[in-house]
Amino acid sequence: MAFYSFASRLLSIIPTGEEVVVVEDDNNKETNEGDFEEDKPPEALIIQFDQLIVDEAIDLKCPICLQVLDHPTQCSNGHTYCFTCIQRAIRNNPQCPTCRVPLPPSGLRSAPLVAQQVKELRVYCKYHFKSQSGKWIVDPDGCNHITQSQFREQHEGDCTYRFLMCRYLACSKLYRKSDLLEHEKNCLFKNELCQFCHAEFSVSDIDNHEENCIEAPVKCEHCKNIVLRREFKEHLDACTEYVVSCDMKDEGCQWTGKRSDLIQHISESLPIHYSLLYKNTQKKISNLETLLKQKDDIIRDLENTSSPYDVEINWSVTEFNFGQTYIQSDKFQYSDFCFFVGIHTNQPGDSLGIVLFVEGLKDKVISTRFKISVVNSKDDNKTISKVFKQIYSSTGGFGDQRFMPQSVINTRDGFLHNGTLLVKVQIKIKHTQFD
């Protein structure tokens, strides 16, 4: 409980506004004015109120936290405590810690006479001290003013010994109020006005800015006129002395000269320009004809190399074995018809038969081209493929009952991979007619 009361009366050494006070650096050494590094912002320290007191104040100390009373509060018998201390003390045990009289929160009373005595305590200005090696000691160069506690903050707000930060951000060093004005007059980071745009810049940046300021005057090396840098590009686009090329440069005219002579050149060179235009136009036409021919050749090659099939189905026959005499794929829809693939094992000659079936023809006849492949997972060049051209006029199937020998359907030869046989079917319906 004493901790809370004690902490509530610790005085921050960084008051409001721009005021900054002495702090301690990373090495716990005394920090002098102006010594703070820009990349290490100072860490605020705090000073205990009791240390500022000039005269001993034993009768004005809280018996709980042993510090000078903060907002003196008393019981009915006049025993006085810090408001925060007694409030916490009676939270679990509602009686006066001194006389044990019952003391609920409603029984707490302010002690105005004691509070006035605290206000009248004589105290030092906090700038009488400085931090050194983690402790507060008397600063021989600090403020020696003594005042009553109630007037301390008013004095410190105007104290000439307080520390303030240089107003130039690039500097940001600390100086006593009495020395700050002189420092800012000569600060290396003092702002200066650009002589062209009148904007403020630090001393270290002003030269670089003025070399690139858009309001700075620039001399045109062609016509020798003076223009603002922000208008220089527009000036070059109109400068009569600027060296330009002929408007027909892309057509082959090699003339260059002052912009003021360009119109005369164009007027005198009309026949030459017409001749250049004609020759270049003929060349462009020839190039376009070549490009069109190349385009036609590409289209023709794409047509020749494009797939002759419209649909491709990959069927993974898992856990394939010859104990199954017939295996059927799932049905799939293509165009207006339903297709599926059937595999027959133990065909004549120990062969594997594969057939493509169709359903839903009704009164239609379809002409098809299809390709059946059994994929070799080890070597694609060993994949077995066969192409069929068939006319389906009724529900049924076409294929090859001796599509491939059963003896090669194993893992060693590459047609079985993890017990799976991969069958690929590609189909194209060439045309459909009614029966």
C-alpha positions as CSV (number, residue, x, y, z in Angstrom):
1,M,0.0,0.0,0.0
2,A,2.9,2.4,0.8
3,F,4.2,1.9,-2.7
4,Y,1.1,3.4,-4.4
5,S,1.2,6.5,-2.2
6,F,4.9,6.9,-2.7
7,A,4.6,6.6,-6.5
8,S,1.7,9.0,-6.7
9,R,4.0,11.8,-5.4
10,L,7.0,11.2,-7.6
11,L,7.7,14.3,-9.6
12,S,8.3,13.9,-13.3
13,I,11.3,15.8,-14.4
14,I,9.8,16.5,-17.9
15,P,7.1,19.2,-17.4
16,T,4.6,20.1,-20.1
17,G,5.5,22.1,-23.2
18,E,9.0,22.2,-24.5
19,E,10.6,22.0,-21.0
20,V,13.2,19.2,-20.6
21,V,15.3,18.6,-17.5
22,V,18.6,16.9,-16.7
23,V,18.5,13.2,-17.4
24,E,20.9,10.3,-17.0
25,D,22.7,8.8,-20.0
26,D,23.3,5.1,-20.8
27,N,26.5,5.0,-18.8
28,N,25.0,6.5,-15.7
29,K,27.2,9.5,-16.0
30,E,26.3,13.1,-15.5
31,T,24.8,14.6,-18.6
32,N,25.6,18.2,-19.4
33,E,23.6,20.6,-21.4
34,G,23.7,20.1,-25.1
35,D,25.2,16.6,-24.9
36,F,22.3,14.4,-25.9
37,E,22.8,12.3,-29.1
38,E,20.1,12.6,-31.7
39,D,19.7,8.8,-32.0
40,K,19.3,8.4,-28.2
41,P,16.3,10.4,-26.9
42,P,16.7,11.1,-23.2
43,E,14.8,8.9,-20.7
44,A,12.9,10.9,-18.1
45,L,13.8,10.4,-14.5
46,I,11.8,11.3,-11.4
47,I,12.6,13.0,-8.1
48,Q,10.9,12.3,-4.8
49,F,8.9,15.2,-3.3
50,D,10.4,14.6,0.1
51,Q,13.9,15.4,-1.3
52,L,12.8,18.9,-2.2
53,I,11.9,19.8,1.4
54,V,14.2,22.2,3.1
55,D,13.1,21.7,6.8
56,E,12.4,18.4,8.5
57,A,8.7,17.5,8.4
58,I,8.3,14.5,10.8
59,D,4.8,15.6,12.0
60,L,3.6,15.8,8.4
61,K,4.5,12.3,7.3
62,C,2.0,9.5,6.7
63,P,2.5,6.6,9.2
64,I,1.7,4.1,6.4
65,C,4.1,5.2,3.6
66,L,6.4,7.3,5.7
67,Q,6.3,10.1,3.1
68,V,5.0,13.7,3.4
69,L,1.2,13.5,3.5
70,D,-0.5,13.6,0.1
71,H,-4.1,14.8,0.3
72,P,-4.3,14.5,4.2
73,T,-7.2,12.4,5.3
74,Q,-8.1,11.6,9.0
75,C,-10.3,9.3,11.1
76,S,-12.7,10.6,13.7
77,N,-9.9,10.7,16.3
78,G,-7.7,12.9,14.1
79,H,-5.1,10.3,13.0
80,T,-4.0,11.5,9.6
81,Y,-2.9,9.6,6.5
82,C,-2.5,10.0,2.8
83,F,-5.8,9.6,1.1
84,T,-4.6,6.8,-1.2
85,C,-2.9,5.0,1.7
86,I,-5.8,5.0,4.1
87,Q,-8.3,4.2,1.4
88,R,-6.3,1.0,0.5
89,A,-5.7,0.2,4.2
90,I,-9.4,0.0,5.1
91,R,-10.4,-1.9,2.0
92,N,-10.0,-5.2,3.7
93,N,-9.9,-4.0,7.3
94,P,-12.2,-1.0,7.9
95,Q,-10.6,0.5,11.0
96,C,-8.0,3.1,11.8
97,P,-4.5,1.6,11.7
98,T,-3.6,3.7,14.8
99,C,-6.5,3.8,17.2
100,R,-8.6,0.9,15.7
101,V,-11.7,2.9,15.7
102,P,-14.2,1.6,13.0
103,L,-13.4,3.5,9.8
104,P,-15.7,2.8,6.8
105,P,-15.0,4.8,3.6
106,S,-17.8,7.1,4.5
107,G,-16.0,7.9,7.8
108,L,-13.0,9.4,6.0
109,R,-12.6,13.2,6.5
110,S,-10.3,15.7,5.0
111,A,-7.7,17.4,7.2
112,P,-7.6,21.0,5.8
113,L,-5.3,22.4,8.6
114,V,-2.7,19.6,7.9
115,A,-3.1,20.2,4.2
116,Q,-2.3,23.9,4.6
117,Q,0.8,23.0,6.6
118,V,2.0,20.8,3.7
119,K,1.4,23.6,1.3
120,E,3.4,26.0,3.5
121,L,6.4,23.6,3.6
122,R,9.6,25.3,2.4
123,V,11.0,23.4,-0.7
124,Y,13.8,23.8,-3.2
125,C,13.2,24.3,-6.9
126,K,13.7,20.9,-8.5
127,Y,16.4,22.5,-10.7
128,H,18.5,22.7,-7.5
129,F,19.4,19.0,-8.1
130,K,20.9,16.9,-10.9
131,S,21.1,13.2,-11.5
132,Q,24.4,11.4,-11.2
133,S,25.0,7.7,-11.0
134,G,21.3,7.0,-10.5
135,K,21.0,9.4,-7.5
136,W,19.9,13.0,-7.1
137,I,22.5,15.4,-5.8
138,V,22.8,19.1,-5.4
139,D,23.7,20.8,-8.6
140,P,26.3,23.6,-7.8
141,D,25.2,25.4,-11.1
142,G,21.5,24.8,-10.4
143,C,18.7,27.0,-8.9
144,N,19.0,28.0,-5.2
145,H,15.5,29.4,-5.0
146,I,13.4,28.3,-1.9
147,T,9.6,28.8,-1.9
148,Q,6.5,27.3,-0.3
149,S,5.3,24.0,-1.7
150,Q,2.1,25.6,-3.0
151,F,4.2,28.0,-5.1
152,R,6.9,25.6,-6.3
153,E,5.3,24.7,-9.7
154,Q,4.6,28.3,-10.5
155,H,8.3,29.1,-9.9
156,E,9.6,26.1,-11.9
157,G,7.5,27.1,-14.8
158,D,9.5,30.4,-15.0
159,C,12.8,29.2,-13.6
160,T,15.8,30.3,-15.7
161,Y,17.6,27.2,-14.7
162,R,15.2,24.8,-16.3
163,F,16.3,22.9,-19.5
164,L,14.7,23.6,-22.9
165,M,15.3,21.9,-26.2
166,C,16.8,23.9,-29.1
167,R,13.9,24.8,-31.4
168,Y,15.8,23.6,-34.5
169,L,14.8,20.0,-35.0
170,A,18.1,19.0,-36.6
171,C,19.9,20.2,-33.4
172,S,17.5,19.1,-30.6
173,K,20.1,19.6,-27.9
174,L,19.3,20.8,-24.3
175,Y,20.2,24.1,-22.8
176,R,19.3,26.1,-19.7
177,K,16.6,28.7,-20.4
178,S,19.1,31.5,-19.6
179,D,21.5,30.2,-22.2
180,L,19.1,29.0,-24.9
181,L,18.6,32.4,-26.7
182,E,22.3,32.8,-27.2
183,H,22.7,29.3,-28.4
184,E,19.9,29.6,-31.0
185,K,21.5,32.8,-32.4
186,N,24.5,30.8,-33.4
187,C,23.1,27.2,-33.8
188,L,24.6,25.4,-36.7
189,F,21.2,24.1,-37.6
190,K,19.6,27.5,-37.5
191,N,17.1,27.9,-40.4
192,E,17.8,30.2,-43.3
193,L,15.6,31.6,-46.0
194,C,16.1,30.5,-49.6
195,Q,17.0,33.6,-51.6
196,F,14.7,32.4,-54.4
197,C,11.6,30.8,-53.0
198,H,12.0,32.3,-49.4
199,A,11.3,28.9,-47.8
200,E,13.2,28.0,-44.6
201,F,15.9,25.4,-44.6
202,S,18.7,24.4,-42.1
203,V,22.2,25.7,-42.7
204,S,23.3,22.3,-43.7
205,D,20.6,22.0,-46.4
206,I,20.3,25.5,-47.8
207,D,23.0,25.2,-50.4
208,N,21.7,21.9,-51.8
209,H,18.2,23.4,-52.0
210,E,19.2,26.6,-53.8
211,E,21.1,24.6,-56.4
212,N,17.8,22.8,-57.3
213,C,15.2,25.4,-56.3
214,I,12.5,25.7,-58.9
215,E,12.3,29.4,-58.4
216,A,16.0,29.9,-59.1
217,P,16.9,31.7,-62.4
218,V,18.6,29.6,-65.1
219,K,20.5,30.8,-68.2
220,C,19.6,29.2,-71.5
221,E,22.8,28.2,-73.2
222,H,21.2,28.6,-76.6
223,C,19.5,32.0,-76.5
224,K,21.3,33.3,-73.4
225,N,17.9,34.4,-71.9
226,I,17.3,34.0,-68.1
227,V,14.2,31.9,-67.1
228,L,13.0,30.3,-63.9
229,R,14.0,26.7,-63.5
230,R,10.4,25.6,-63.2
231,E,9.8,27.1,-66.7
232,F,13.0,25.9,-68.3
233,K,11.5,22.8,-70.0
234,E,8.7,24.9,-71.6
235,H,11.3,27.4,-72.7
236,L,13.4,24.8,-74.5
237,D,10.3,23.6,-76.3
238,A,9.9,27.1,-77.8
239,C,13.5,28.5,-77.8
240,T,14.2,29.7,-81.4
241,E,18.0,29.1,-81.0
242,Y,17.5,25.5,-79.8
243,V,19.0,22.9,-82.2
244,V,16.3,20.6,-83.5
245,S,16.0,17.9,-86.2
246,C,13.7,17.9,-89.2
247,D,10.1,16.7,-88.7
248,M,10.9,14.1,-91.4
249,K,13.8,12.6,-89.4
250,D,12.0,9.3,-89.1
251,E,11.6,9.2,-92.9
252,G,15.3,9.7,-93.4
253,C,15.9,13.5,-93.5
254,Q,19.2,14.2,-91.7
255,W,18.9,18.0,-91.4
256,T,19.5,19.7,-88.0
257,G,19.6,23.4,-87.2
258,K,18.1,26.2,-85.2
259,R,14.3,26.0,-84.6
260,S,14.0,29.4,-86.2
261,D,15.3,27.9,-89.5
262,L,13.1,24.8,-89.5
263,I,10.2,26.3,-91.5
264,Q,12.5,27.5,-94.2
265,H,14.1,24.0,-94.5
266,I,10.7,22.3,-94.8
267,S,9.6,24.7,-97.5
268,E,12.8,24.2,-99.5
269,S,12.9,20.4,-99.1
270,L,9.3,19.4,-100.2
271,P,10.4,17.3,-103.2
272,I,13.0,15.5,-101.2
273,H,10.5,14.8,-98.4
274,Y,7.9,13.5,-100.8
275,S,10.4,11.1,-102.3
276,L,11.4,9.9,-98.9
277,L,7.7,9.3,-97.9
278,Y,7.0,7.4,-101.1
279,K,10.0,5.1,-100.7
280,N,9.3,4.4,-97.0
281,T,5.6,3.8,-97.7
282,Q,6.5,1.2,-100.4
283,K,8.9,-0.4,-97.9
284,K,6.2,-0.5,-95.2
285,I,3.7,-2.1,-97.6
286,S,6.2,-4.8,-98.5
287,N,6.9,-5.4,-94.8
288,L,3.2,-5.7,-94.1
289,E,2.8,-8.2,-96.9
290,T,5.6,-10.3,-95.5
291,L,4.0,-10.2,-92.0
292,L,0.6,-11.2,-93.4
293,K,2.3,-14.2,-95.2
294,Q,4.0,-15.2,-92.0
295,K,0.8,-15.0,-90.1
296,D,-0.9,-17.2,-92.7
297,D,1.9,-19.7,-92.4
298,I,1.6,-19.8,-88.6
299,I,-2.2,-20.3,-88.8
300,R,-1.7,-23.1,-91.3
301,D,0.9,-24.8,-89.0
302,L,-1.3,-24.5,-86.0
303,E,-4.2,-26.1,-87.9
304,N,-1.9,-29.0,-89.0
305,T,-0.5,-29.6,-85.5
306,S,-3.7,-29.2,-83.5
307,S,-5.2,-32.2,-81.9
308,P,-7.6,-34.2,-84.2
309,Y,-9.7,-35.1,-81.2
310,D,-12.3,-33.0,-79.4
311,V,-12.4,-34.8,-76.0
312,E,-9.9,-36.8,-73.9
313,I,-10.7,-39.1,-71.0
314,N,-8.1,-40.6,-68.6
315,W,-9.2,-43.7,-66.8
316,S,-7.1,-44.9,-63.8
317,V,-8.0,-48.6,-63.3
318,T,-7.0,-49.1,-59.7
319,E,-6.2,-52.5,-58.2
320,F,-6.1,-54.0,-61.6
321,N,-5.9,-57.8,-61.7
322,F,-6.7,-60.6,-64.2
323,G,-9.2,-62.2,-61.8
324,Q,-11.8,-59.7,-63.1
325,T,-13.1,-60.8,-66.5
326,Y,-14.7,-57.4,-67.2
327,I,-14.0,-54.0,-65.9
328,Q,-16.1,-50.9,-66.9
329,S,-15.2,-47.2,-66.6
330,D,-17.6,-44.5,-65.4
331,K,-19.9,-43.1,-68.1
332,F,-19.1,-39.7,-69.5
333,Q,-21.1,-37.4,-71.7
334,Y,-19.7,-36.1,-75.0
335,S,-21.9,-34.2,-77.5
336,D,-25.4,-35.7,-77.1
337,F,-24.2,-39.2,-76.3
338,C,-23.1,-41.3,-73.4
339,F,-19.7,-43.1,-73.7
340,F,-17.9,-45.6,-71.5
341,V,-14.9,-48.0,-71.8
342,G,-14.9,-51.7,-71.1
343,I,-11.8,-54.0,-70.5
344,H,-12.0,-57.7,-71.1
345,T,-9.3,-59.9,-69.6
346,N,-8.4,-63.5,-70.6
347,Q,-9.2,-62.9,-74.3
348,P,-8.0,-65.3,-77.0
349,G,-4.2,-65.6,-77.1
350,D,-3.9,-64.3,-73.5
351,S,-4.8,-60.8,-74.7
352,L,-6.4,-57.8,-73.1
353,G,-9.4,-56.4,-75.0
354,I,-10.5,-52.7,-74.8
355,V,-13.7,-51.5,-76.3
356,L,-15.4,-48.0,-76.5
357,F,-19.2,-48.2,-76.0
358,V,-21.8,-45.6,-76.8
359,E,-25.4,-45.2,-75.6
360,G,-28.3,-42.9,-76.4
361,L,-28.1,-43.0,-80.2
362,K,-31.9,-43.7,-80.7
363,D,-32.4,-43.0,-84.4
364,K,-29.1,-41.4,-85.0
365,V,-25.9,-42.6,-86.7
366,I,-22.5,-41.1,-85.8
367,S,-19.2,-41.3,-87.6
368,T,-16.3,-41.3,-85.1
369,R,-12.6,-41.3,-84.9
370,F,-11.1,-42.4,-81.6
371,K,-7.8,-43.4,-80.1
372,I,-7.3,-45.8,-77.2
373,S,-3.9,-45.8,-75.4
374,V,-2.6,-47.8,-72.5
375,V,0.1,-45.6,-70.9
376,N,3.5,-46.8,-70.0
377,S,4.5,-44.9,-66.8
378,K,8.2,-45.6,-67.3
379,D,8.7,-44.8,-71.0
380,D,6.1,-42.9,-72.9
381,N,7.6,-44.2,-76.2
382,K,6.4,-47.7,-75.1
383,T,2.8,-46.6,-74.6
384,I,0.5,-48.8,-76.8
385,S,-2.0,-46.8,-78.9
386,K,-4.5,-47.7,-81.5
387,V,-6.7,-45.5,-83.7
388,F,-10.2,-46.5,-84.8
389,K,-12.6,-45.1,-87.3
390,Q,-16.1,-46.5,-86.7
391,I,-19.7,-45.7,-87.4
392,Y,-22.1,-46.2,-84.5
393,S,-25.7,-46.9,-85.6
394,S,-27.0,-48.6,-82.5
395,T,-25.9,-49.0,-78.9
396,G,-22.7,-51.1,-78.8
397,G,-19.0,-50.8,-78.8
398,F,-15.9,-51.0,-81.0
399,G,-12.3,-51.6,-80.2
400,D,-9.9,-54.5,-80.2
401,Q,-10.3,-57.7,-78.3
402,R,-6.6,-58.3,-78.7
403,F,-5.5,-54.8,-77.8
404,M,-2.2,-55.9,-76.1
405,P,-0.7,-59.1,-74.6
406,Q,-1.4,-59.7,-70.9
407,S,2.2,-60.7,-70.3
408,V,3.5,-57.1,-70.4
409,I,0.9,-55.7,-68.0
410,N,3.1,-55.6,-64.9
411,T,5.1,-53.2,-62.8
412,R,8.4,-54.2,-64.4
413,D,7.4,-53.3,-67.9
414,G,5.9,-50.0,-66.7
415,F,2.2,-50.5,-67.6
416,L,1.2,-51.0,-63.9
417,H,2.1,-48.3,-61.4
418,N,1.2,-49.0,-57.8
419,G,-1.4,-51.5,-59.1
420,T,-3.0,-49.0,-61.4
421,L,-3.5,-49.3,-65.2
422,L,-3.9,-45.9,-67.0
423,V,-6.1,-46.0,-70.1
424,K,-6.5,-42.8,-72.2
425,V,-9.3,-42.4,-74.7
426,Q,-9.5,-39.5,-77.3
427,I,-12.7,-39.1,-79.3
428,K,-13.9,-36.9,-82.3
429,I,-17.4,-37.2,-83.8
430,K,-17.0,-36.4,-87.4
431,H,-20.6,-36.0,-88.3
432,T,-24.1,-37.1,-87.2
433,Q,-27.1,-38.2,-89.3
434,F,-30.6,-39.6,-88.7
435,D,-31.1,-43.3,-89.5
